[in-house]
Amino acid sequence: MNEVLIEMAKQVPGALAVIGTVYLFLKAENEREQRRITNAKEMEMERRAHEIEKNEMWSSFIKNLIDSQNNSSTVIANAIAEHEVASRIVTKRWALRMTC
Protein backbone atom coordinates (compact mmCIF):
# COMPACT_ATOMS: atom_id res chain seq x y z
CA MET A 1 0.00 0.00 0.00
CA ASN A 2 2.82 2.40 0.86
CA GLU A 3 4.49 1.80 -2.51
CA VAL A 4 1.24 2.60 -4.26
CA LEU A 5 0.92 5.88 -2.38
CA ILE A 6 4.54 6.79 -3.14
CA GLU A 7 4.08 5.99 -6.82
CA MET A 8 0.84 8.04 -6.91
CA ALA A 9 2.63 10.95 -5.26
CA LYS A 10 5.31 10.79 -7.97
CA GLN A 11 2.79 10.51 -10.81
CA VAL A 12 0.28 13.10 -9.59
CA PRO A 13 1.58 15.50 -6.93
CA GLY A 14 -1.93 16.66 -5.99
CA ALA A 15 -3.19 13.08 -5.53
CA LEU A 16 -1.44 12.67 -2.19
CA ALA A 17 -3.14 15.80 -0.87
CA VAL A 18 -6.53 14.52 -2.07
CA ILE A 19 -5.94 11.08 -0.54
CA GLY A 20 -4.79 12.67 2.72
CA THR A 21 -7.85 14.90 2.81
CA VAL A 22 -10.19 11.97 2.13
CA TYR A 23 -8.42 9.87 4.76
CA LEU A 24 -8.73 12.62 7.38
CA PHE A 25 -12.38 13.17 6.46
CA LEU A 26 -13.21 9.47 6.77
CA LYS A 27 -11.34 9.22 10.06
CA ALA A 28 -13.25 12.24 11.46
CA GLU A 29 -16.55 10.79 10.24
CA ASN A 30 -15.78 7.47 11.94
CA GLU A 31 -14.98 9.24 15.23
CA ARG A 32 -18.16 11.31 14.94
CA GLU A 33 -20.23 8.18 14.31
CA GLN A 34 -18.67 6.45 17.35
CA ARG A 35 -19.52 9.48 19.53
CA ARG A 36 -23.05 9.49 18.14
CA ILE A 37 -23.49 5.80 19.00
CA THR A 38 -22.16 6.35 22.52
CA ASN A 39 -24.41 9.39 23.03
CA ALA A 40 -27.42 7.50 21.70
CA LYS A 41 -26.81 4.67 24.17
CA GLU A 42 -26.50 7.15 27.06
CA MET A 43 -29.65 8.99 26.00
CA GLU A 44 -31.57 5.71 25.74
CA MET A 45 -30.46 4.75 29.27
CA GLU A 46 -31.57 8.17 30.56
CA ARG A 47 -34.90 7.86 28.71
CA ARG A 48 -35.52 4.43 30.23
CA ALA A 49 -34.63 5.67 33.72
CA HIS A 50 -37.01 8.60 33.25
CA GLU A 51 -39.75 6.26 31.98
CA ILE A 52 -39.31 4.00 35.03
CA GLU A 53 -39.42 7.00 37.37
CA LYS A 54 -42.54 8.33 35.64
CA ASN A 55 -44.25 4.92 35.88
CA GLU A 56 -43.38 4.68 39.58
CA MET A 57 -44.85 8.14 40.17
CA TRP A 58 -48.06 7.17 38.34
CA SER A 59 -48.39 3.93 40.29
CA SER A 60 -47.86 5.82 43.55
CA PHE A 61 -50.48 8.40 42.53
CA ILE A 62 -53.02 5.72 41.58
CA LYS A 63 -52.35 3.81 44.83
CA ASN A 64 -52.86 7.00 46.87
CA LEU A 65 -56.01 7.77 44.90
CA ILE A 66 -57.44 4.30 45.54
CA ASP A 67 -56.48 4.45 49.23
CA SER A 68 -58.17 7.84 49.53
CA GLN A 69 -61.28 6.50 47.79
CA ASN A 70 -61.34 3.47 50.10
CA ASN A 71 -60.97 5.70 53.17
CA SER A 72 -63.77 7.96 51.95
CA SER A 73 -66.01 4.96 51.32
CA THR A 74 -65.28 3.64 54.82
CA VAL A 75 -66.09 7.02 56.40
CA ILE A 76 -69.34 7.24 54.43
CA ALA A 77 -70.30 3.67 55.32
CA ASN A 78 -69.59 4.33 59.01
CA ALA A 79 -71.60 7.57 58.93
CA ILE A 80 -74.55 5.77 57.32
CA ALA A 81 -74.34 2.98 59.91
CA GLU A 82 -74.25 5.51 62.76
CA HIS A 83 -77.18 7.38 61.24
CA GLU A 84 -79.09 4.11 60.90
CA VAL A 85 -78.48 3.29 64.58
CA ALA A 86 -79.46 6.81 65.65
CA SER A 87 -82.61 6.64 63.49
CA ARG A 88 -83.65 3.36 65.11
CA ILE A 89 -83.16 4.83 68.59
CA VAL A 90 -85.20 7.91 67.69
CA THR A 91 -87.88 5.75 66.09
CA LYS A 92 -88.09 3.54 69.21
CA ARG A 93 -88.35 6.62 71.44
CA TRP A 94 -91.03 8.09 69.25
CA ALA A 95 -92.92 4.77 69.26
CA LEU A 96 -92.69 4.60 73.08
CA ARG A 97 -94.03 8.15 73.41
CA MET A 98 -96.90 7.37 71.10
CA THR A 99 -97.89 4.30 73.15
CA CYS A 100 -97.78 6.08 76.45
DRENKOL-57625 format. One record per residue (C-alpha): x, y, z; residue in one letter; residue number from 1. Coordinates in steps of 0.25 Angstrom, whole numbers. Example, Ala and Ser with C-alpha at 12.3 -4.5 7.8 and 13.67 -1.06 7.14 Angstrom:
<sites>
+-------+-------+-------+------+-----+
:    xx :    yy :    zz : rest :  nr :
+-------+-------+-------+------+-----+
:    49 :   -18 :    31 :    A :   1 :
:    55 :    -4 :    29 :    S :   2 :
+-------+-------+-------+------+-----+
</sites>
This chain:
<sites>
+-------+-------+-------+------+-----+
:    xx :    yy :    zz : rest :  nr :
+-------+-------+-------+------+-----+
:     0 :     0 :     0 :    M :   1 :
:    11 :    10 :     3 :    N :   2 :
:    18 :     7 :   -10 :    E :   3 :
:     5 :    10 :   -17 :    V :   4 :
:     4 :    24 :   -10 :    L :   5 :
:    18 :    27 :   -13 :    I :   6 :
:    16 :    24 :   -27 :    E :   7 :
:     3 :    32 :   -28 :    M :   8 :
:    11 :    44 :   -21 :    A :   9 :
:    21 :    43 :   -32 :    K :  10 :
:    11 :    42 :   -43 :    Q :  11 :
:     1 :    52 :   -38 :    V :  12 :
:     6 :    62 :   -28 :    P :  13 :
:    -8 :    67 :   -24 :    G :  14 :
:   -13 :    52 :   -22 :    A :  15 :
:    -6 :    51 :    -9 :    L :  16 :
:   -13 :    63 :    -3 :    A :  17 :
:   -26 :    58 :    -8 :    V :  18 :
:   -24 :    44 :    -2 :    I :  19 :
:   -19 :    51 :    11 :    G :  20 :
:   -31 :    60 :    11 :    T :  21 :
:   -41 :    48 :     9 :    V :  22 :
:   -34 :    39 :    19 :    Y :  23 :
:   -35 :    50 :    30 :    L :  24 :
:   -50 :    53 :    26 :    F :  25 :
:   -53 :    38 :    27 :    L :  26 :
:   -45 :    37 :    40 :    K :  27 :
:   -53 :    49 :    46 :    A :  28 :
:   -66 :    43 :    41 :    E :  29 :
:   -63 :    30 :    48 :    N :  30 :
:   -60 :    37 :    61 :    E :  31 :
:   -73 :    45 :    60 :    R :  32 :
:   -81 :    33 :    57 :    E :  33 :
:   -75 :    26 :    69 :    Q :  34 :
:   -78 :    38 :    78 :    R :  35 :
:   -92 :    38 :    73 :    R :  36 :
:   -94 :    23 :    76 :    I :  37 :
:   -89 :    25 :    90 :    T :  38 :
:   -98 :    38 :    92 :    N :  39 :
:  -110 :    30 :    87 :    A :  40 :
:  -107 :    19 :    97 :    K :  41 :
:  -106 :    29 :   108 :    E :  42 :
:  -119 :    36 :   104 :    M :  43 :
:  -126 :    23 :   103 :    E :  44 :
:  -122 :    19 :   117 :    M :  45 :
:  -126 :    33 :   122 :    E :  46 :
:  -140 :    31 :   115 :    R :  47 :
:  -142 :    18 :   121 :    R :  48 :
:  -139 :    23 :   135 :    A :  49 :
:  -148 :    34 :   133 :    H :  50 :
:  -159 :    25 :   128 :    E :  51 :
:  -157 :    16 :   140 :    I :  52 :
:  -158 :    28 :   149 :    E :  53 :
:  -170 :    33 :   143 :    K :  54 :
:  -177 :    20 :   144 :    N :  55 :
:  -174 :    19 :   158 :    E :  56 :
:  -179 :    33 :   161 :    M :  57 :
:  -192 :    29 :   153 :    W :  58 :
:  -194 :    16 :   161 :    S :  59 :
:  -191 :    23 :   174 :    S :  60 :
:  -202 :    34 :   170 :    F :  61 :
:  -212 :    23 :   166 :    I :  62 :
:  -209 :    15 :   179 :    K :  63 :
:  -211 :    28 :   187 :    N :  64 :
:  -224 :    31 :   180 :    L :  65 :
:  -230 :    17 :   182 :    I :  66 :
:  -226 :    18 :   197 :    D :  67 :
:  -233 :    31 :   198 :    S :  68 :
:  -245 :    26 :   191 :    Q :  69 :
:  -245 :    14 :   200 :    N :  70 :
:  -244 :    23 :   213 :    N :  71 :
:  -255 :    32 :   208 :    S :  72 :
:  -264 :    20 :   205 :    S :  73 :
:  -261 :    15 :   219 :    T :  74 :
:  -264 :    28 :   226 :    V :  75 :
:  -277 :    29 :   218 :    I :  76 :
:  -281 :    15 :   221 :    A :  77 :
:  -278 :    17 :   236 :    N :  78 :
:  -286 :    30 :   236 :    A :  79 :
:  -298 :    23 :   229 :    I :  80 :
:  -297 :    12 :   240 :    A :  81 :
:  -297 :    22 :   251 :    E :  82 :
:  -309 :    30 :   245 :    H :  83 :
:  -316 :    16 :   244 :    E :  84 :
:  -314 :    13 :   258 :    V :  85 :
:  -318 :    27 :   263 :    A :  86 :
:  -330 :    27 :   254 :    S :  87 :
:  -335 :    13 :   260 :    R :  88 :
:  -333 :    19 :   274 :    I :  89 :
:  -341 :    32 :   271 :    V :  90 :
:  -352 :    23 :   264 :    T :  91 :
:  -352 :    14 :   277 :    K :  92 :
:  -353 :    26 :   286 :    R :  93 :
:  -364 :    32 :   277 :    W :  94 :
:  -372 :    19 :   277 :    A :  95 :
:  -371 :    18 :   292 :    L :  96 :
:  -376 :    33 :   294 :    R :  97 :
:  -388 :    29 :   284 :    M :  98 :
:  -392 :    17 :   293 :    T :  99 :
:  -391 :    24 :   306 :    C : 100 :
+-------+-------+-------+------+-----+
</sites>
